[in-house]
Amino acid sequence: MTRNDPNRAAEAAALQDVVDFAAPAGTTRREFIEAFTAMGGAAAAAMALGPSKASAADIPATNASVSMPEFEIKDYSDIPQRSHVYPASSEAEAIVQSSKTMDTLFSAIWPDQWSGPEAPEFADEMARCKAAGFKVLAICPSADSLDASIRGVAGALIFYLNKIAERPDLYKIVRNASDIDAAIQEDKLGIYFTHQGTALFENDVDMVGLWRQLGYGYCLLAYNQRNSVGDGCFETANGGLTAYGKQLIDAYNRHGMLVDVSHTGEQTSLDAIERSSQPVISSHSGALAIADYQRSISDAVIKAVAESGGVCSLNLVGAFLDKSNPDILTTDAVFRHIDYMAELVGIDYVGFGSDYIPNINFTASLIQTPMGAAVFPDGGYSAEMGAKGVPTPAPYQIAAALVDKMLEHGYSDEDCGKFLGGNMYRVIGEVWR
């Protein structure tokens, strides 16, 4: 199977015109943004920086100008990680069931991270999560690294809204803590949405309220590279939050959208946390001190998130948490990150965000291409991860086994419940409204 999107090449070709474009005298901010959008689609919208003209440092780097390549999509459905069994005690399973267990990133970009546009495995994946004890999933329909046009983001969201509408007896959109309580009471799986990046706002802070009402609980600030908000985690310049970024944080706070600093550069993250008047999260990142990789977060960011009252949730991507790039991620490897963060700031600020992808074939194949290298410029490490099928346990596959590991090392039942979702529930209660 191959994948090639001519629209991305057209958007990339429009970038040079967009970079040099300036608003005519007397043009309103909205007219300015609409002019950008008309000139270059999603890529152009990402260039609109608000009321002031862009500086060179504000111009998105790297993946903003990379078109989707043609590439072979290989089958990684039978990698060892997918069939691995993590033994767990009945005690641990009971704790997962009795806790407000949440996954702060179930990565399911539509249609690329399912086996097809109809996502025939959707019902089974949701059922497995619920059977394991998960009460809430943050589903990610879209990301800046793929189709971040309004049409693309809206189309992905519509797919999930239709899935939920088909089975209102099984699923409930949750927009606040009361909705979560109701979903649990009604024995339904709570679902909210997230976008990995900020392109869906088209650099208009008024758009934050729209997506919030549509069920988006957080949107991370930058996806690896620089954008109009600030630097991503792969930008060596480590620049800070832009003027537009400050306006966006204020809009997040106004509308009850959680500020998320995963995939974001250290200085932009610290600036965003300082700017926010509400708790900030890192939805799916490991500890840099344990796994020295750009996608991990530093002690400074972990401490700042905790001081804000937020949560640092751990992903389960094997190569991100364990630099040996394992075929199977061990509970010991995950626990090292849990324990390190808990020792650094306390268990009240640590959470669970798997970054699990239901069908990994597209993502594992793409990350081995030049576009993958542009989005993850790590000298080929992520390509090696892709060649292994990006080993990542499913949340339902490993949650109880992680609880056993925590209990084994002296953590209490209450501590485990906080990690599984209690901490995130606390933050949701403070921010979502």
Phi, psi and chi 1 to 4 in degrees:
 res  aa     phi    psi   chi1   chi2   chi3   chi4
   1 MET       -  143.4 -174.5 -176.2  -59.5      -
   2 THR  -123.5  162.2   60.7      -      -      -
   3 ARG  -136.7  124.5  170.1   68.4 -179.5 -101.3
   4 ASN  -148.8  128.4 -170.6   25.5      -      -
   5 ASP  -121.2  101.4 -175.1   -7.5      -      -
   6 PRO   -63.4  -23.0   22.0  -32.7      -      -
   7 ASN   -63.4  -33.5  -69.5  -30.1      -      -
   8 ARG   -68.2  -36.7  -68.4 -171.3  174.2  -87.2
   9 ALA   -64.3  -38.5      -      -      -      -
  10 ALA   -65.4  -41.1      -      -      -      -
  11 GLU   -64.8  -41.4  -72.2 -174.0   -5.2      -
  12 ALA   -62.7  -39.1      -      -      -      -
  13 ALA   -64.7  -25.9      -      -      -      -
  14 ALA   -81.5  -12.4      -      -      -      -
  15 LEU   -60.1  -41.3  -85.6  174.6      -      -
  16 GLN   -62.0  -39.9 -171.4   56.8   50.9      -
  17 ASP   -61.6  -40.0  -70.9  -22.8      -      -
  18 VAL   -67.1  -41.5  172.8      -      -      -
  19 VAL   -56.8  -39.6  169.4      -      -      -
  20 ASP   -91.5   -0.9  -63.3  -31.9      -      -
  21 PHE   -74.9  136.4 -179.9   80.1      -      -
  22 ALA  -128.4  148.8      -      -      -      -
  23 ALA   -69.8  132.0      -      -      -      -
  24 PRO   -62.2  154.4  -18.3   30.2      -      -
  25 ALA   -57.1  135.0      -      -      -      -
  26 GLY    86.7   -2.7      -      -      -      -
  27 THR   -79.2  135.0  -58.9      -      -      -
  28 THR   -75.1  164.0   66.8      -      -      -
  29 ARG   -60.5  -43.6  179.1  170.9  177.5  -90.2
  30 ARG   -65.5  -40.7 -176.0  169.7  -62.8  -81.2
  31 GLU   -63.5  -36.3  -70.5  168.5  -17.2      -
  32 PHE   -61.7  -48.1  179.3   50.8      -      -
  33 ILE   -64.8  -41.5  -67.6  171.5      -      -
  34 GLU   -64.1  -34.4  -72.5  173.0   -8.9      -
  35 ALA   -66.1  -41.9      -      -      -      -
  36 PHE   -59.5  -48.3  -94.6   86.9      -      -
  37 THR   -60.6  -42.7  -55.1      -      -      -
  38 ALA   -62.7  -33.6      -      -      -      -
  39 MET   -75.0  -32.8  -69.9  178.9   67.3      -
  40 GLY  -144.8   20.9      -      -      -      -
  41 GLY    59.9 -144.0      -      -      -      -
  42 ALA   -63.3  -39.3      -      -      -      -
  43 ALA   -63.2  -39.0      -      -      -      -
  44 ALA   -67.8  -40.9      -      -      -      -
  45 ALA   -59.8  -35.6      -      -      -      -
  46 ALA   -67.3  -14.4      -      -      -      -
  47 MET   -90.0  -15.6  -55.1  -65.5  -66.1      -
  48 ALA   -75.6  116.5      -      -      -      -
  49 LEU  -106.1   15.2  -59.1  176.8      -      -
  50 GLY   100.7 -152.2      -      -      -      -
  51 PRO   -72.5  -19.6   24.7  -34.3      -      -
  52 SER  -104.9  155.1   60.2      -      -      -
  53 LYS   -69.2  145.4 -173.1  175.4  179.0 -179.6
  54 ALA   -66.6  145.7      -      -      -      -
  55 SER  -100.8  166.1   67.5      -      -      -
  56 ALA   -58.9  -35.7      -      -      -      -
  57 ALA   -68.0  -20.7      -      -      -      -
  58 ASP   -86.2  -13.4  -72.1  -35.5      -      -
  59 ILE   -73.7  125.5  -65.1  171.6      -      -
  60 PRO   -54.5  137.7  -24.4   34.0      -      -
  61 ALA  -104.1  165.3      -      -      -      -
  62 THR    60.2 -100.3  -35.2      -      -      -
  63 ASN   -69.0  -14.0   67.8  -44.0      -      -
  64 ALA   -62.6  -25.8      -      -      -      -
  65 SER  -112.8   13.9   60.2      -      -      -
  66 VAL   -95.8  124.2  174.4      -      -      -
  67 SER   -85.9  155.3   60.5      -      -      -
  68 MET   -65.8  121.9 -177.6   68.2   72.0      -
  69 PRO   -80.1  165.8   32.1  -36.1      -      -
  70 GLU   -86.4  128.4 -176.3  172.9  -32.3      -
  71 PHE  -153.0  158.7   63.2   97.9      -      -
  72 GLU   -83.5  130.5  178.6 -174.2    4.2      -
  73 ILE   -94.6  113.2  -61.5  179.1      -      -
  74 LYS   -91.7  162.8  -60.2  177.7 -179.2  178.0
  75 ASP   -96.7  116.6 -175.7    4.7      -      -
  76 TYR  -117.0   21.2  -66.4   99.2      -      -
  77 SER   -68.9  -19.0   58.0      -      -      -
  78 ASP  -107.4   20.4  -68.1  -30.9      -      -
  79 ILE   -65.2  154.5   61.6  171.7      -      -
  80 PRO   -55.7  -35.5  -26.0   34.6      -      -
  81 GLN   -59.8  -35.5  179.1   67.7   79.2      -
  82 ARG   -67.8  -29.9  -66.8  -86.4  159.9  162.3
  83 SER  -104.4    1.1   58.6      -      -      -
  84 HIS   -66.8  140.2 -175.4   70.7      -      -
  85 VAL  -108.3  125.4  175.7      -      -      -
  86 TYR  -100.6  106.0  -66.5   89.8      -      -
  87 PRO   -60.7  143.2  -19.3   32.1      -      -
  88 ALA  -145.2  147.6      -      -      -      -
  89 SER   -78.9  160.6   67.7      -      -      -
  90 SER   -65.4  -30.7   57.1      -      -      -
  91 GLU   -63.1  -46.5  178.4 -174.6    6.5      -
  92 ALA   -64.8  -42.4      -      -      -      -
  93 GLU   -61.5  -37.6  -69.9  172.6  -15.8      -
  94 ALA   -66.6  -36.4      -      -      -      -
  95 ILE   -66.0  -41.8  -69.8  172.3      -      -
  96 VAL   -61.7  -41.1  178.8      -      -      -
  97 GLN   -66.8  -37.9  -68.8  -71.8  -17.8      -
  98 SER   -86.3  -11.5   63.4      -      -      -
  99 SER   -90.3  164.1  -60.5      -      -      -
 100 LYS   -82.4   64.9  -72.1 -173.7  169.8   66.3
 101 THR   -69.5  128.1  -54.5      -      -      -
 102 MET  -135.3  151.7  -55.0 -175.7 -165.5      -
 103 ASP  -115.4  114.6 -174.0  -11.3      -      -
 104 THR   -83.0    3.0   56.2      -      -      -
 105 LEU  -158.0  101.4 -174.7   67.3      -      -
 106 PHE  -101.4   99.3 -171.0   93.7      -      -
 107 SER   -80.2  109.7 -175.5      -      -      -
 108 ALA  -140.0   59.2      -      -      -      -
 109 ILE   -61.1  127.7  -65.7  172.0      -      -
 110 TRP   -98.2  136.2 -178.0   84.5      -      -
 111 PRO   -93.8   -0.1   35.7  -36.7      -      -
 112 ASP   -66.4  -27.5  -60.1  -43.3      -      -
 113 GLN  -103.2   21.4  -67.6  179.8  -18.9      -
 114 TRP  -122.2  169.3  -65.6  101.6      -      -
 115 SER   -73.5  -14.0   61.4      -      -      -
 116 GLY  -174.1  172.9      -      -      -      -
 117 PRO   -58.9  -26.9  -24.6   34.5      -      -
 118 GLU   -85.5   -8.2  -61.6  -56.6  -44.8      -
 119 ALA    44.9   63.5      -      -      -      -
 120 PRO   -60.8  -21.5   21.4  -32.8      -      -
 121 GLU   -88.8    0.6   66.0  -89.7   48.7      -
 122 PHE   -54.9  -52.9  174.2   83.3      -      -
 123 ALA   -59.9  -41.3      -      -      -      -
 124 ASP   -66.3  -41.8  -72.8  -17.0      -      -
 125 GLU   -63.4  -44.7  -71.9  -74.6   -9.7      -
 126 MET   -63.1  -41.3  -62.1  -60.1  101.2      -
 127 ALA   -64.4  -39.1      -      -      -      -
 128 ARG   -64.8  -42.1  -68.8 -174.3 -172.1  108.3
 129 CYS   -61.2  -46.5  -73.4      -      -      -
 130 LYS   -66.4  -41.3 -170.3  171.2 -176.2  -59.0
 131 ALA   -62.7  -32.7      -      -      -      -
 132 ALA   -75.6  -15.1      -      -      -      -
 133 GLY   116.5    3.8      -      -      -      -
 134 PHE   -73.5  135.1  -79.0   84.2      -      -
 135 LYS  -102.3  -29.8  -47.4  -57.0 -173.8  -63.1
 136 VAL  -142.2  137.7  178.4      -      -      -
 137 LEU  -123.1  136.8  -61.0 -178.4      -      -
 138 ALA   -92.3  102.8      -      -      -      -
 139 ILE   -91.0  133.8  -70.6 -176.8      -      -
 140 CYS  -105.9  101.0  177.9      -      -      -
 141 PRO   -77.5  -19.9  -13.6   29.7      -      -
 142 SER  -157.5  165.9   52.1      -      -      -
 143 ALA  -154.1  153.4      -      -      -      -
 144 ASP   -60.4  -26.5  -80.5    6.5      -      -
 145 SER   -74.4  -12.4   58.5      -      -      -
 146 LEU  -119.6 -129.3  -66.9  170.6      -      -
 147 ASP   -85.3  100.4 -176.1   -1.4      -      -
 148 ALA  -104.2   15.7      -      -      -      -
 149 SER   -67.2  155.5   67.4      -      -      -
 150 ILE   -58.6  -40.4  -68.7  -62.1      -      -
 151 ARG   -61.6  -42.5 -177.9 -179.5  -64.1  -85.3
 152 GLY   -67.6  -45.2      -      -      -      -
 153 VAL   -65.1  -44.9  174.6      -      -      -
 154 ALA   -64.9  -39.3      -      -      -      -
 155 GLY   -62.0  -40.8      -      -      -      -
 156 ALA   -65.5  -42.2      -      -      -      -
 157 LEU   -63.4  -43.4  173.3   61.5      -      -
 158 ILE   -58.0  -39.2  -72.0  168.0      -      -
 159 PHE   -55.2  -47.5  165.8   79.2      -      -
 160 TYR   -71.4  -37.4  -74.6  105.8      -      -
 161 LEU   -60.9  -37.8  -66.8  177.2      -      -
 162 ASN   -66.4  -40.9  -73.6  -22.3      -      -
 163 LYS   -61.4  -42.7  -75.5  -69.0 -174.4 -175.4
 164 ILE   -67.7  -41.6  -66.7  167.5      -      -
 165 ALA   -64.7  -30.8      -      -      -      -
 166 GLU   -66.9  -31.2  -73.3  169.0    7.3      -
 167 ARG  -132.8   67.5  -64.8  -58.5  -54.5  -93.7
 168 PRO   -65.3  -14.0   24.9  -34.4      -      -
 169 ASP   -77.2  -15.4   56.4  -38.8      -      -
 170 LEU  -110.2  -31.1  -63.1 -179.9      -      -
 171 TYR  -127.4  148.6  -46.0  122.7      -      -
 172 LYS  -142.3  129.2 -177.8 -178.3 -177.4   68.7
 173 ILE   -72.6  130.2  -63.5  176.5      -      -
 174 VAL  -114.0  128.0  -65.8      -      -      -
 175 ARG  -117.7   -6.1  -64.1 -179.2  176.4   86.8
 176 ASN  -159.6  176.0   51.0   49.5      -      -
 177 ALA   -64.5  -34.5      -      -      -      -
 178 SER   -63.6  -36.9  -64.3      -      -      -
 179 ASP   -63.9  -38.6  -74.6  -15.1      -      -
 180 ILE   -63.9  -45.3  -67.0  173.8      -      -
 181 ASP   -58.6  -41.8  -65.2  -19.9      -      -
 182 ALA   -66.7  -41.1      -      -      -      -
 183 ALA   -60.7  -42.2      -      -      -      -
 184 ILE   -64.9  -44.5  -66.5  172.2      -      -
 185 GLN   -61.5  -37.1 -178.2   67.5   28.7      -
 186 GLU   -87.9    2.5  -64.2  164.7   12.3      -
 187 ASP    59.6   42.7 -165.4   29.0      -      -
 188 LYS  -115.8  156.3  -62.1  176.4 -178.2  178.3
 189 LEU   -84.1  120.0 -178.4   63.4      -      -
 190 GLY   -77.5  137.7      -      -      -      -
 191 ILE  -133.5  131.8  -67.6  172.6      -      -
 192 TYR  -129.7  170.2   67.6   92.8      -      -
 193 PHE  -115.4  158.7  -56.2  110.2      -      -
 194 THR  -147.0  156.0  178.2      -      -      -
 195 HIS  -124.1  134.9  175.9   85.6      -      -
 196 GLN   -86.9   87.9  -63.8 -159.5   60.3      -
 197 GLY   133.7 -171.3      -      -      -      -
 198 THR  -128.3    8.3   54.5      -      -      -
 199 ALA   -62.3  -27.1      -      -      -      -
 200 LEU   -64.5  -17.4   76.9  171.6      -      -
 201 PHE   -83.6  -11.9  -56.4  129.9      -      -
 202 GLU    51.0   35.0  -67.0 -164.3  -45.1      -
 203 ASN    57.3   30.9  -70.1  -83.2      -      -
 204 ASP  -121.8  109.3 -177.4  -11.5      -      -
 205 VAL   -64.0  -20.4  -62.1      -      -      -
 206 ASP   -66.4  -19.4  -66.5  -22.5      -      -
 207 MET   -72.4  -19.2  -66.1  -76.8  -78.8      -
 208 VAL   -58.8  -45.0  173.1      -      -      -
 209 GLY   -62.1  -36.6      -      -      -      -
 210 LEU   -61.5  -52.5  170.1   65.0      -      -
 211 TRP   -67.6  -31.7  -68.5  106.2      -      -
 212 ARG   -62.1  -44.5 -178.8   71.8 -170.9   92.4
 213 GLN   -65.8  -27.0  -72.6  -59.7  -47.8      -
 214 LEU   -78.9   -0.4  -71.6  170.0      -      -
 215 GLY   106.8   12.3      -      -      -      -
 216 TYR   -85.1  124.0  -76.3   69.4      -      -
 217 GLY   -93.6  -29.3      -      -      -      -
 218 TYR  -155.8  157.8   72.4   82.0      -      -
 219 CYS  -139.4  124.8  -68.1      -      -      -
 220 LEU   -68.9  155.3   55.3   88.2      -      -
 221 LEU   -77.3  -37.9  -60.3  179.6      -      -
 222 ALA  -147.7  145.3      -      -      -      -
 223 TYR  -108.8   86.6 -168.4   89.4      -      -
 224 ASN    72.8  -44.9  -67.6    1.4      -      -
 225 GLN  -106.8  171.6  -84.5   74.7   48.1      -
 226 ARG   -68.5  140.4  177.6  176.5  -62.3  141.4
 227 ASN  -139.1 -164.8   64.9    9.6      -      -
 228 SER   -73.8   -9.5   55.3      -      -      -
 229 VAL   -90.3  -40.0  174.3      -      -      -
 230 GLY   168.7 -159.4      -      -      -      -
 231 ASP   -92.3  143.5  -86.0    9.9      -      -
 232 GLY   -84.4  174.1      -      -      -      -
 233 CYS   -71.5  -13.4   60.1      -      -      -
 234 PHE   -98.1    2.9  -78.9   90.9      -      -
 235 GLU   -83.4  115.7  -66.0  -69.7  -13.0      -
 236 THR   -70.0  -21.2   56.4      -      -      -
 237 ALA   -67.7  -26.1      -      -      -      -
 238 ASN    53.6   50.0 -167.7   25.8      -      -
 239 GLY   -73.5  167.4      -      -      -      -
 240 GLY   -96.9 -172.5      -      -      -      -
 241 LEU   -67.4  133.7 -164.8   66.7      -      -
 242 THR   -81.6  173.5   65.3      -      -      -
 243 ALA   -60.7  -42.3      -      -      -      -
 244 TYR   -64.1  -39.3  166.4   70.7      -      -
 245 GLY   -58.2  -39.7      -      -      -      -
 246 LYS   -64.3  -40.8  -66.6  174.3 -177.0  177.8
 247 GLN   -63.5  -37.6  -65.2  173.4   18.8      -
 248 LEU   -67.3  -42.3 -172.1   66.1      -      -
 249 ILE   -59.1  -43.3  -60.6  -60.1      -      -
 250 ASP   -60.1  -39.9  -65.9  -14.5      -      -
 251 ALA   -67.6  -40.4      -      -      -      -
 252 TYR   -55.2  -49.8  -85.3   35.7      -      -
 253 ASN   -61.3  -40.2  -71.1  169.1      -      -
 254 ARG   -63.9  -39.8 -116.5 -174.9  -12.8  -93.9
 255 HIS  -100.0    3.2  -66.4  -73.0      -      -
 256 GLY    72.7   32.4      -      -      -      -
 257 MET   -95.0  126.8  178.4   82.5   78.7      -
 258 LEU   -67.2  134.6  -83.1  162.8      -      -
 259 VAL   -81.5  125.7  176.1      -      -      -
 260 ASP  -121.2  128.8  178.2   18.8      -      -
 261 VAL  -108.5   12.0  -62.9      -      -      -
 262 SER   -64.0  148.4  -80.9      -      -      -
 263 HIS    67.9    1.9  -76.2  -89.3      -      -
 264 THR  -103.3  147.1  -56.3      -      -      -
 265 GLY   -62.4  156.3      -      -      -      -
 266 GLU   -60.6  -48.9 -178.3 -177.9   47.0      -
 267 GLN   -69.0  -39.8 -169.0   56.0   55.3      -
 268 THR   -61.1  -40.2  -65.8      -      -      -
 269 SER   -61.8  -48.9  -62.7      -      -      -
 270 LEU   -63.9  -38.7  -66.0  172.6      -      -
 271 ASP   -64.8  -41.4  -71.5  -10.1      -      -
 272 ALA   -65.4  -41.5      -      -      -      -
 273 ILE   -64.2  -41.4  -64.5  165.1      -      -
 274 GLU   -65.5  -37.9 -178.7  178.8    9.0      -
 275 ARG   -70.9  -35.8  179.5   77.1  178.8 -171.0
 276 SER   -69.8  137.5  179.4      -      -      -
 277 SER   -92.4    1.0   61.4      -      -      -
 278 GLN  -126.3  163.1  -62.5  171.7   -5.1      -
 279 PRO   -55.3  143.9  -26.2   35.3      -      -
 280 VAL  -115.0  148.1  172.7      -      -      -
 281 ILE  -119.8  158.9   66.5  167.3      -      -
 282 SER  -117.1  106.5  173.4      -      -      -
 283 SER   -74.0  -23.9   62.2      -      -      -
 284 HIS  -164.8   72.6   60.3  -67.5      -      -
 285 SER  -142.1  148.7  -64.8      -      -      -
 286 GLY   -90.9 -177.3      -      -      -      -
 287 ALA   -91.8  124.9      -      -      -      -
 288 LEU   -60.1  -33.8 -174.2   67.8      -      -
 289 ALA   -66.5  -22.4      -      -      -      -
 290 ILE   -96.5  -41.4  -59.3  -61.1      -      -
 291 ALA  -129.6  104.3      -      -      -      -
 292 ASP   -78.3   84.4 -172.5    5.0      -      -
 293 TYR  -143.6  149.3 -177.2   64.6      -      -
 294 GLN   -58.5  -28.7  -67.9   94.4  -35.0      -
 295 ARG   -76.9   -9.9  -90.0  -73.6  -70.3  109.7
 296 SER   -83.6  162.6  -59.5      -      -      -
 297 ILE  -110.8  147.0   54.0  175.8      -      -
 298 SER   -76.5  165.7   67.9      -      -      -
 299 ASP   -57.0  -38.6  -75.1    3.8      -      -
 300 ALA   -61.6  -41.6      -      -      -      -
 301 VAL   -71.1  -42.8  171.2      -      -      -
 302 ILE   -56.8  -46.6  -63.9  169.3      -      -
 303 LYS   -64.7  -41.1  -70.0  177.4  179.8  178.5
 304 ALA   -66.5  -41.2      -      -      -      -
 305 VAL   -59.8  -46.7  167.8      -      -      -
 306 ALA   -62.4  -42.7      -      -      -      -
 307 GLU   -63.9  -27.1  -72.1  169.0    3.5      -
 308 SER   -76.5  -12.5   79.9      -      -      -
 309 GLY    92.4    9.6      -      -      -      -
 310 GLY   -88.2 -159.9      -      -      -      -
 311 VAL  -137.9  138.2  175.5      -      -      -
 312 CYS  -103.5  105.2  -64.3      -      -      -
 313 SER   -93.6  139.7  -67.6      -      -      -
 314 LEU   -91.9  134.5  -70.4  164.7      -      -
 315 ASN   -83.1  173.9   68.5   61.2      -      -
 316 LEU  -119.7   18.5  -60.2  176.4      -      -
 317 VAL   -72.4  116.5 -179.0      -      -      -
 318 GLY   -53.8  -47.9      -      -      -      -
 319 ALA   -69.6  -22.3      -      -      -      -
 320 PHE   -79.5  -33.7  -66.8  168.8      -      -
 321 LEU   -92.4  -21.4  -62.1 -171.0      -      -
 322 ASP  -137.0  109.9 -179.3  -12.5      -      -
 323 LYS   -70.4    0.1  -72.9  -59.9  -65.2  -64.9
 324 SER   -79.4   -3.8   71.6      -      -      -
 325 ASN    55.0   62.2 -170.7   16.2      -      -
 326 PRO   -72.6  156.2   30.8  -37.6      -      -
 327 ASP   -73.5  -31.0  -67.7  -44.3      -      -
 328 ILE  -134.3  125.3  -63.8  171.9      -      -
 329 LEU   -76.7  128.7  178.9   65.7      -      -
 330 THR   -90.6  156.2   65.9      -      -      -
 331 THR   -66.4  -28.8   53.4      -      -      -
 332 ASP   -62.0  -42.0  -75.5  -29.0      -      -
 333 ALA   -64.4  -43.2      -      -      -      -
 334 VAL   -66.6  -42.8 -177.3      -      -      -
 335 PHE   -60.7  -35.5  176.9   75.9      -      -
 336 ARG   -56.7  -37.8  -77.5 -165.9  -71.8  -87.8
 337 HIS   -73.1  -44.0  -71.0  -96.4      -      -
 338 ILE   -56.5  -50.8  -62.1  171.2      -      -
 339 ASP   -67.2  -38.4 -165.6   51.5      -      -
 340 TYR   -63.1  -47.5 -179.0   82.5      -      -
 341 MET   -64.6  -40.9  -71.9 -174.4  177.0      -
 342 ALA   -64.1  -39.5      -      -      -      -
 343 GLU   -67.9  -32.7  -72.6  -69.1  -37.5      -
 344 LEU   -75.8  -44.0 -174.1   66.7      -      -
 345 VAL  -130.0  -10.6  -63.5      -      -      -
 346 GLY   107.4  147.4      -      -      -      -
 347 ILE   -65.8  -18.8 -166.8   62.2      -      -
 348 ASP   -64.8   -8.9  -71.8  -13.6      -      -
 349 TYR  -124.1   19.5  -52.7  102.8      -      -
 350 VAL  -119.6  139.4 -173.1      -      -      -
 351 GLY  -144.8 -170.5      -      -      -      -
 352 PHE  -122.5  120.7 -178.5   96.9      -      -
 353 GLY  -145.5   88.8      -      -      -      -
 354 SER   -60.3  -39.3   71.5      -      -      -
 355 ASP    64.8   29.0 -156.8    3.1      -      -
 356 TYR   -74.2  139.4  169.9   69.8      -      -
 357 ILE  -116.0  120.5  -64.2  171.6      -      -
 358 PRO   -57.2  -48.7  -23.3   32.7      -      -
 359 ASN  -119.9  112.0 -173.4  -69.7      -      -
 360 ILE   -89.2   -5.5 -163.5   63.0      -      -
 361 ASN   -57.6  -48.7  -64.1  -17.4      -      -
 362 PHE   -63.3  -50.8  172.2   86.2      -      -
 363 THR   -64.6  -45.0  -59.0      -      -      -
 364 ALA   -63.8  -35.4      -      -      -      -
 365 SER   -75.1  -43.0  -59.5      -      -      -
 366 LEU   -63.6  -37.6  177.6   61.6      -      -
 367 ILE   -69.0  -11.7 -153.0  166.1      -      -
 368 GLN   -92.0    0.8  -61.5  174.1   65.1      -
 369 THR   -95.9  171.3   69.8      -      -      -
 370 PRO   -57.3  -34.2  -28.9   36.9      -      -
 371 MET   -64.6  -41.3  179.9  178.9  176.4      -
 372 GLY   -60.0  -40.9      -      -      -      -
 373 ALA   -66.4  -29.6      -      -      -      -
 374 ALA   -73.4  -37.4      -      -      -      -
 375 VAL   -77.9  -35.2  176.8      -      -      -
 376 PHE  -122.3   75.9  -75.2   84.8      -      -
 377 PRO   -78.8   77.3   29.4  -34.3      -      -
 378 ASP  -121.2   26.6   53.7   14.8      -      -
 379 GLY    73.5   19.5      -      -      -      -
 380 GLY    99.0   -3.4      -      -      -      -
 381 TYR   -62.2  -45.3  179.4   69.4      -      -
 382 SER   -67.9  -30.1   57.6      -      -      -
 383 ALA   -64.3  -38.9      -      -      -      -
 384 GLU   -64.3  -39.5  -65.7  172.4    3.9      -
 385 MET   -61.9  -43.4  171.5 -175.9   71.7      -
 386 GLY   -62.0  -38.5      -      -      -      -
 387 ALA   -63.4  -22.4      -      -      -      -
 388 LYS   -91.5   -2.1  -70.9 -172.1  171.5 -172.8
 389 GLY    87.2   21.9      -      -      -      -
 390 VAL    46.2   65.6 -167.8      -      -      -
 391 PRO   -56.1  119.4  -26.7   37.0      -      -
 392 THR  -147.9  116.0  -53.9      -      -      -
 393 PRO   -67.2  148.1   20.8  -29.6      -      -
 394 ALA   -70.2  151.0      -      -      -      -
 395 PRO   -57.9  -41.1   17.2  -30.0      -      -
 396 TYR   -71.2  -17.6   50.6   78.0      -      -
 397 GLN   -78.2  -29.8 -170.9  180.0    6.4      -
 398 ILE  -125.9  -13.5 -162.7  173.3      -      -
 399 ALA   -56.6  -49.9      -      -      -      -
 400 ALA   -65.6  -37.3      -      -      -      -
 401 ALA   -64.1  -35.1      -      -      -      -
 402 LEU   -66.2  -36.8  -71.9  176.2      -      -
 403 VAL   -63.2  -43.6  168.9      -      -      -
 404 ASP   -57.4  -41.7  -91.9  -28.6      -      -
 405 LYS   -64.3  -40.8 -173.1   61.3   63.2  174.0
 406 MET   -66.2  -43.7  -67.6  177.5   70.7      -
 407 LEU   -61.8  -40.8  -66.2  172.7      -      -
 408 GLU   -58.4  -31.6  177.3 -173.1  -34.2      -
 409 HIS  -100.5   19.3  -74.6   83.1      -      -
 410 GLY    93.8    3.5      -      -      -      -
 411 TYR   -76.0  145.1  -73.5   87.6      -      -
 412 SER   -84.0  168.5   67.2      -      -      -
 413 ASP   -57.2  -41.0  -68.2   11.0      -      -
 414 GLU   -63.7  -41.8 -178.3 -177.1    3.3      -
 415 ASP   -59.1  -44.1  -67.7  -25.0      -      -
 416 CYS   -62.9  -41.3  -65.3      -      -      -
 417 GLY   -63.3  -36.5      -      -      -      -
 418 LYS   -63.5  -46.2  -70.0  177.6  177.6  179.5
 419 PHE   -62.1  -43.5  163.2   72.9      -      -
 420 LEU   -66.6  -25.8  -71.3  168.2      -      -
 421 GLY   170.5  -15.6      -      -      -      -
 422 GLY   -59.6  -40.8      -      -      -      -
 423 ASN   -64.1  -43.2  -67.8  -25.4      -      -
 424 MET   -67.8  -36.3 -169.2   64.8 -172.6      -
 425 TYR   -61.0  -40.8  178.8   80.1      -      -
 426 ARG   -59.2  -46.6  179.1 -164.5   74.6 -124.3
 427 VAL   -65.9  -42.4  172.0      -      -      -
 428 ILE   -57.8  -42.1  -74.8  170.6      -      -
 429 GLY   -61.8  -30.1      -      -      -      -
 430 GLU   -83.4  -31.7  -66.6  179.9   30.5      -
 431 VAL  -106.2  -45.9  177.2      -      -      -
 432 TRP   -73.3  134.5  -73.4    4.2      -      -
 433 ARG  -157.1      -   54.9 -175.4 -173.8  -83.7
